Amino acid sequence: MKILYATRLFSGLESSFTNGTWSPTGVPTIYKIIEELDKYDTRFIFSVKDSGNGYCSLWGNEKDCISQVDGLNHSVKILSGISFFPAVITRKLAMILRDIRQSIIIIIEAIRFNPDVVYCDHANIIVAAVISRFQRKIPVVFRAMGIYPFMRDALDGSKLIHKTYKWAYRSPFALVICTQDGSGVEQWLYRAIRNEVPKKILLNGVDRIILPENIDNKLESVSKKKNVILFVGKLERYKGCYEFVESIIYLLDKKVLVHALIIGTGSEIDQLKNIVQRSKYKRNFIFIDRLPHEQIMAAHKMSEIYVSMNHFGNLSNANLEAIQSNDCIIIPYPQLKTGVDVITDNLLKGTVVNAPIDNPKYLSNVLYDLIKSKKERLKVSEKIRIRKRDFLYLWDERISIEMDILKNLAKVKI
């Protein structure tokens, strides 16, 4: 099976390509499928996208490069971003030229390589659209990692960029695979993608819980604290990190002894730390930017409550791990208008505790009730332990499903 795999260069992959050793972090959906595709005749192309909500890439190479990584059988090609262009060009123009240049390179590669399947993520949707429309003999898979506001705006917007993306979504793909992250993918797929295009919605997998033999130094102080409330995720406004921090401060104002453990980094980190600094509760907050996976599992075990107020959907990898850990979980109510967390509510209804987004006072009240009742926390945890059996599966099985889909598609190439 010959596959052309084109995706954005995620920050969690950068260190592997810089150091020459395969040691990915974050985005398990991406790096686990890469590891499987690496067993076949695959051309890997990673495009640097110097933009996006919470973008924090450190990749600044001015030229495209080929990276040979210890741990992968195939070399990978990395297409530089706006650094490719002279500094005199405005950032906005450089981003447009970047996408055009990267798209042309990937399309030429597809024609030369003549793969059985072209597999593109949303960052390369224009590439996927052009190949599917003008190279009909090559099956194209459009891979969406969930739905974001821009993707909805594109369906109704009047700007040229909206119309361009709407045109791209309506391309005759061989298949669309979308991650079920609670972001309302069903509604979007119905509106955006042609009716005749096959669609697969796949929930991400989880790893088996393996606790570390030794606790990371960053967690040492946490292990000695009581009433630890955990937040794991990017520190971006849409993730609900402000509601979380403010709700903890409200709790502390009520003289409730709690400690907030925040694992993650992002563009809001400094502002969040400033809010904590200005409060009188600095000692009640622990910020940790990154931890190895098994150490995050240890953090779950140390915590009494897990909170996710993600505005865009709450079946993320971090939240699935909280479910796998049988945490006492608080997540938002479903957003019926957009479909966000409707499926989340269906899967977890009656097992988790809900709170509205953008309402830290309400969240603090929910936290207050749970902190005061260990019995209620254990009840929530037990319900999750039982319910997760119905829908949660391990990563090996999850990746196997996606690979089977790609193999079947490659067989029906015209």
C-alpha positions in Angstrom: 0.0 0.0 0.0 1.4 3.4 -1.1 0.2 6.4 0.9 1.0 10.1 0.7 0.4 11.5 4.2 0.2 15.3 4.4 -0.4 17.0 7.8 0.6 20.1 9.6 3.8 20.0 11.8 2.3 19.7 15.3 4.4 21.1 18.1 4.5 17.8 19.8 6.4 16.3 16.8 9.0 19.1 16.4 11.5 17.9 19.0 11.6 14.4 17.3 12.6 16.0 14.0 15.0 18.4 15.6 16.8 15.8 17.7 16.6 12.9 15.2 14.9 10.5 17.7 11.2 9.6 17.6 9.8 10.8 20.9 6.5 12.5 20.1 4.3 14.2 22.7 0.7 15.2 22.5 -1.6 14.5 19.6 -1.6 10.7 20.0 -4.1 10.4 17.1 -1.4 11.8 14.8 1.7 10.1 16.1 0.1 6.7 16.5 -1.2 6.6 12.9 2.2 7.8 11.7 3.8 4.8 13.5 1.4 2.5 11.7 1.8 4.1 8.3 5.5 3.9 8.6 5.2 0.1 8.2 4.0 0.7 4.6 5.3 2.6 1.5 4.5 6.0 2.8 5.6 9.5 1.9 5.4 11.8 4.9 5.0 15.6 4.3 4.7 17.9 7.3 3.7 21.6 6.5 4.6 24.3 9.0 1.6 26.5 9.7 2.6 29.6 11.5 -0.8 30.5 12.7 -3.8 29.2 14.6 -5.5 29.5 18.0 -2.8 28.8 20.6 -0.1 28.3 18.0 3.3 27.9 19.8 5.6 26.3 17.2 9.4 26.9 17.6 10.1 25.6 14.1 11.8 28.5 12.3 13.7 26.9 9.5 13.9 29.1 6.4 14.2 26.2 4.0 12.4 22.9 3.5 14.3 19.9 4.9 14.4 16.2 4.9 14.6 14.6 8.4 15.7 11.1 9.1 14.5 10.0 12.5 15.7 7.1 14.6 12.6 5.1 15.3 10.9 5.7 11.9 11.7 3.7 8.8 11.0 6.5 6.4 12.4 10.0 6.2 10.0 12.9 6.4 9.8 16.1 4.4 9.1 19.3 6.3 7.9 22.3 4.4 8.9 25.6 6.0 6.4 28.3 6.8 6.5 32.0 6.6 10.2 32.0 7.4 10.7 30.9 3.8 9.9 34.4 2.6 11.8 37.7 3.1 11.0 39.6 6.2 9.8 42.6 4.2 6.7 40.7 3.2 3.8 41.2 5.6 2.8 38.3 7.8 -0.7 38.1 6.2 0.7 37.9 2.6 3.4 35.5 3.7 0.8 33.1 5.2 -1.1 33.2 1.8 2.1 32.5 -0.2 3.1 29.8 2.3 -0.2 27.9 1.8 0.1 28.2 -2.0 3.7 27.1 -2.1 3.1 24.2 0.2 0.1 23.1 -1.7 1.9 23.1 -5.0 4.7 21.0 -3.6 2.3 18.4 -2.1 0.3 18.2 -5.3 3.4 17.6 -7.5 4.5 14.9 -5.0 1.1 13.2 -5.3 1.4 13.2 -9.1 4.9 11.8 -9.1 4.4 9.2 -6.4 1.0 8.1 -7.7 -0.1 6.7 -4.3 -3.0 4.3 -3.6 -4.3 6.8 -1.1 -3.7 10.5 -0.3 -4.4 11.3 3.4 -4.7 15.0 4.3 -5.6 16.9 7.4 -7.6 20.1 7.6 -4.4 22.2 7.4 -4.0 20.7 3.8 -7.7 20.7 2.9 -7.0 22.8 -0.3 -4.5 20.1 -1.4 -7.1 17.4 -0.7 -9.7 19.3 -2.7 -7.6 19.9 -5.8 -6.4 16.3 -6.0 -9.8 14.8 -5.4 -11.3 17.1 -8.1 -8.6 16.9 -10.8 -6.9 13.5 -10.1 -10.0 11.3 -9.7 -8.0 8.1 -10.0 -6.3 8.8 -6.6 -8.6 8.2 -3.6 -8.3 11.2 -1.2 -9.1 10.9 2.5 -9.8 14.2 4.3 -9.0 13.8 8.0 -10.7 16.2 10.4 -9.5 16.3 14.0 -12.8 17.7 15.2 -14.7 20.9 14.3 -13.6 24.4 15.2 -15.5 27.7 14.8 -13.7 28.7 11.6 -15.0 25.5 10.0 -18.6 26.5 10.9 -18.0 30.1 9.8 -16.8 28.9 6.4 -20.2 27.4 5.6 -22.1 30.7 6.0 -19.4 33.4 5.6 -19.2 35.7 2.6 -15.4 36.3 2.7 -13.3 34.8 -0.1 -11.5 32.6 2.4 -14.9 31.2 3.6 -16.0 30.5 0.1 -12.7 28.8 -0.7 -12.9 26.5 2.2 -16.6 25.8 1.6 -15.7 24.8 -2.0 -12.9 22.6 -0.6 -15.3 20.8 1.8 -17.7 20.0 -1.0 -15.0 18.1 -3.0 -15.6 14.5 -4.1 -13.4 12.9 -1.5 -13.2 9.1 -1.4 -13.7 9.3 2.4 -13.9 11.7 5.3 -12.7 10.6 8.7 -13.5 12.8 11.6 -12.4 12.5 15.3 -15.3 12.3 17.7 -14.2 15.0 20.2 -17.7 16.2 21.2 -17.3 19.3 18.9 -20.6 18.7 17.1 -19.1 16.8 14.1 -22.4 15.2 13.1 -24.1 18.5 12.3 -21.0 19.9 10.5 -20.5 16.9 8.3 -24.1 16.9 7.3 -23.9 20.5 6.2 -20.3 20.7 4.8 -19.6 17.4 3.1 -21.4 16.0 0.0 -24.1 13.4 0.8 -22.5 10.8 -1.4 -19.1 11.0 0.3 -18.6 8.2 2.9 -18.0 9.5 6.4 -16.5 7.8 9.4 -16.6 9.3 12.9 -14.1 7.7 15.3 -13.6 8.3 19.0 -10.0 8.4 20.1 -8.5 5.6 22.1 -6.8 5.5 25.5 -3.8 3.8 26.9 -3.8 1.2 29.7 -3.1 2.9 33.0 0.5 2.4 34.0 1.6 4.3 37.0 5.3 5.3 37.3 7.5 3.6 39.9 8.8 7.1 41.0 6.9 10.3 41.1 8.3 13.2 39.0 9.9 16.0 41.1 7.3 18.4 39.8 4.5 16.3 41.4 6.3 15.7 44.8 4.6 18.6 46.5 1.2 17.7 45.0 1.3 14.2 46.6 1.3 15.8 50.0 -1.7 18.1 49.5 -5.4 17.5 50.1 -8.4 18.3 47.9 -6.4 18.6 44.6 -8.5 19.7 41.7 -7.0 18.9 38.3 -7.0 20.7 34.9 -5.1 19.2 32.0 -4.9 20.9 28.6 -3.7 23.8 26.5 -3.9 27.1 28.4 -6.1 28.8 25.8 -9.3 30.8 26.6 -11.5 28.3 24.7 -10.3 25.5 26.9 -12.0 27.1 29.9 -8.8 27.7 31.9 -9.9 31.2 33.1 -13.2 29.8 34.5 -11.2 27.1 36.2 -8.7 29.5 37.9 -11.4 31.9 38.9 -13.6 29.2 40.3 -10.7 28.0 42.5 -10.2 31.5 43.8 -13.9 31.8 44.6 -13.7 28.5 46.6 -10.6 29.8 48.5 -12.5 33.0 49.3 -15.1 30.8 51.0 -12.3 29.4 53.2 -12.5 26.0 51.4 -9.1 24.4 51.4 -8.3 23.2 47.9 -5.3 23.0 45.6 -5.4 23.5 41.9 -3.0 21.4 39.7 -2.8 22.8 36.2 -0.9 20.7 33.6 -0.4 22.4 30.3 1.0 25.4 28.5 -0.3 27.9 26.0 -0.6 31.6 25.2 -2.6 32.4 28.3 -0.1 31.0 30.8 1.4 34.3 31.8 -2.0 36.0 32.3 -3.3 33.1 34.4 -0.2 33.2 36.6 -0.7 37.0 37.0 -4.3 36.4 38.2 -3.0 33.9 40.7 -0.1 36.2 41.7 -2.6 39.1 42.4 -4.7 36.8 44.6 -3.5 35.8 48.0 -3.6 32.1 47.1 -0.4 31.6 45.2 0.5 28.6 47.3 -2.8 26.9 46.3 -1.9 26.7 42.6 0.6 24.4 41.0 1.4 25.0 37.3 3.3 22.3 35.4 3.9 22.8 31.7 4.6 19.2 30.6 4.8 15.8 32.1 5.5 12.3 30.7 2.3 10.4 30.1 2.7 8.0 33.0 3.2 11.0 35.3 0.0 12.5 34.2 -1.7 9.3 35.1 -0.2 9.7 38.6 -1.6 13.2 38.7 -5.1 11.8 38.1 -4.6 9.4 41.0 -3.5 12.3 43.3 -6.6 14.4 42.4 -10.1 14.4 43.9 -11.8 16.1 41.0 -11.1 16.6 37.3 -12.5 19.7 35.6 -12.8 20.4 31.8 -14.7 23.5 30.6 -13.7 23.2 27.0 -16.0 25.4 24.9 -15.4 23.4 21.7 -16.0 19.8 22.9 -15.2 17.5 25.8 -14.2 14.2 24.4 -10.6 15.3 24.0 -7.7 12.9 24.6 -7.1 14.5 28.0 -10.7 14.0 29.0 -10.8 10.4 27.7 -7.8 9.7 30.0 -9.7 11.2 32.9 -12.5 8.8 32.1 -10.1 5.9 31.9 -8.8 7.0 35.3 -12.3 6.9 36.8 -12.1 10.5 37.9 -14.9 12.5 39.4 -15.4 14.7 36.4 -17.0 18.1 35.8 -17.8 19.1 32.2 -20.1 21.7 30.5 -23.7 21.2 29.6 -24.3 20.3 25.9 -24.6 23.2 23.5 -27.7 22.2 21.5 -27.5 25.0 18.9 -24.1 23.9 17.6 -24.2 20.3 18.6 -21.2 20.7 20.9 -21.1 18.0 23.5 -24.5 16.5 22.5 -22.7 13.1 22.0 -20.7 13.7 25.1 -23.9 14.0 27.1 -25.3 10.9 25.5 -22.3 8.9 26.4 -21.8 10.2 29.9 -25.3 11.3 31.0 -25.9 10.6 34.6 -22.2 9.8 35.3 -20.5 13.2 35.3 -21.4 16.5 36.9 -22.3 19.4 34.6 -21.7 23.1 34.8 -22.3 25.9 32.3 -19.3 27.4 30.5 -18.3 31.0 31.2 -19.7 30.8 34.8 -16.9 30.4 37.3 -19.2 31.2 40.3 -21.5 28.3 39.3 -18.5 26.1 38.8 -17.2 27.0 42.3 -20.5 26.0 43.8 -20.4 22.6 42.1 -16.8 22.1 43.3 -17.9 23.1 46.8 -20.6 20.4 46.9 -18.2 17.7 45.7 -15.3 18.7 48.0 -17.6 18.5 50.9 -18.9 15.1 50.0 -16.4 12.2 49.5 -19.4 9.9 49.1 -20.7 11.8 46.2 -17.3 11.9 44.5 -16.9 8.1 44.9 -20.4 7.7 43.4 -19.5 9.7 40.3 -16.3 7.8 39.9 -18.0 4.4 40.2 -20.6 5.4 37.6 -17.8 6.4 35.2 -16.0 3.2 35.8 -19.0 1.2 34.7 -20.2 3.4 31.8 -16.8 3.7 30.1 -16.9 -0.1 29.2 -19.6 0.8 26.6 -17.6 3.1 24.5 -13.9 3.4 25.5 -11.3 1.3 23.7 -7.5 1.0 23.7 -5.4 2.8 21.2 -4.2 -0.4 19.5 -7.8 -1.2 18.6 -8.6 2.3 17.6 -5.6 2.7 15.2 -6.3 -0.8 13.8 -9.8 0.4 12.8 -8.5 3.4 10.9 -5.8 1.4 9.2 -8.4 -1.2 8.0 -10.4 1.6 6.5 -7.4 2.9 4.6 -6.4 -0.6 3.4 -9.9 -1.2 2.1 -9.9 2.1 0.3 -6.6 1.4 -1.3 -8.0 -1.9 -2.8 -10.8 -0.1 -4.6 -8.5 2.3 -6.5 -9.7 2.8 -10.1 
